[in-house]
Amino acid sequence: MRRRWVLLSCALVAALALGAACGYLGGVRDAQEAVTASAPAVGPTADSMEAFRTERQQLRQMQLSQLNEIVYAENSSDEIVTRARARQMELMEWAEQEQTLEGVLSVRGFEDVLATVHGDSVNVLVRTDALTREQTAVILELVMRETGVSGGNVKIIPVN
């Protein structure tokens, strides 16, 4: 049984190291793209935005849980633990930025907003028929200020 645990742990550590080397290590973006790819090709609804929020939260919780297992595993090397902790901090930072963006935009009058933050890009979905240039500028300025992401890497998407 111990040998099986060691082999499983080694495989997990190797997968984590490979993921880190490739820049994925939990792959929020890949998982979200997979969810998007498997979604039916119909226009978003209020329910689909809420479902996306729920899936995003569940995915993050799963990733943080898996990273915790790596951090507290007896046989995890210091390097792997350091990488796992860094990834945990990154995920928590992104979640905080998303919550801040959604909250501030809601207070600014955008009723239904969904933000996704990644290391180098941000997507903001806004439930509206159309956005004016002024509204787009407000959203863009807030995103750039809160995340540090350049304007060219921000997607603002009106959803009706």
N, C-alpha and C positions, 0 to 999 in steps of 0.2 A: 504494500500500500504506500509506504514511504517513497519507494522508487518511482511509483506511478505519479505521486504528487510532485516529486523533483522533476520528472520528465515534463509534466504538464506546466509546471512553473517555468522551466527553461524555455519551453515553446512559447509561453506567454511573454517572457522577457525578450526573447528573440523577435517576436512579432512587434512588440513595443519599440524595440531598438530600430527595427526596419521601418516602422511607421514614422518614428522620429527623424530618421535619416531622410525619408521622403517628404517630410513636412506635413504628414497627416496626423499621426498620433491621436486618434480619436475621430478625426475627419468629420467635423460638424458640417462643413460645406459639402463633402461627398455624400453624407447621409441625407442632407436636405435636398441635394440634387436627385438622389435616388427616390426620395419621397415625391418630388415634383415629377420625375419621369414616370412613376407608376400611377400618378393621379389621373383621373379621367380628363379628357380634353374638353372641359366645359368651363364657362366663366366662373370666377370666384364668387362665393356668396358669403354672407356674414358667418354662416356656419363653417364654411371652409377656412376662413381666416381664424376662427376660434379653434378649429381642429389643428391648424398649423401651429398656433400658440401652444396648444397642449402637447403636440408631438415634439416641438422644440424643447419644451420644459422636460418632458420625459427623456428625450435623448440626452440632454445635459445631465440630468440626474444619473442616468445609466453610465455616462462617461465618467462623471465624478466618482461614482461608486467603484467602477473598474480601476480607476487611477488610485483610489484609496487602497484597494486590495494589493496593488503593486507596491505602494508606499509602505504598507505594513507587513508585507510578506517577508518572512525571515531570510529568504535567500536572494532578495533583490539587491543588486549591487548599488553602491553609492551613486554611480552615474545614472542608473535607471531611476532611482528614487528622486534624484535632482531633476531629471527630465519630467517625471510624472508630476512632481510638485509644481514645476514651472507651467506645465499644461493646465493643471488645476487652477492656478492663478489666472492664466489667460482666459479660460472658460468663464470664471467668475467675473473677470473684468468685462468681458463681452456681454454677459447677462446684465450686469449693472448698467452698461452703456445703453443696451436695448431698452431697459426699463426707464432710464432717464429720458431717452429720446421719445418713447411712447408717451410718457407722462407729461413732459413739457409740451409736446405737440397737441396733446389732448387739451391741456389748459389753454393753449393758443387757439382753440376752436376747431381743431380737426377731430371729429368725433370718433372715428375708428382708424387707428394707426397700428401697423405692425412693422417692427424694425428687426433686421438681422444684421449682426455685426460679425465680421471676420477680421483676421489680421490686417488685410489690405483692401477690404471692400465693405460697403454697407448698402443694404437694400432697404428702402422705406416704401411700404405699401400704404396708400391713403384711400379710404373709402370716400370717393367723390366722383362726380361725372367728369370734371376737368379741374386743373389747377391753373391759376393765373401765374404770370411771371413773378409777381411779388410773393405769392405763396411758395412757389418753388425756391425762390431766393431765401426766404425765411427758413425753410426746411434744410436747404443746402448749408446755410451758414451755421445752423445749430448742429448738424451732423459733423461738419468739419471741426467745429470748436470742441465738441464733446468727445470725438474719437481720434482726431488728428489725421484722419484719412483725407487725401486730396480730393478735390471736387470731381476729378475725372474718374474716380473709383466709387462714386456714389450714384446709385440708381434710385430715382424717385418715380414710383409707379402709381398712377391713379387707377383705382379699382371701383367699378360701379356695380 
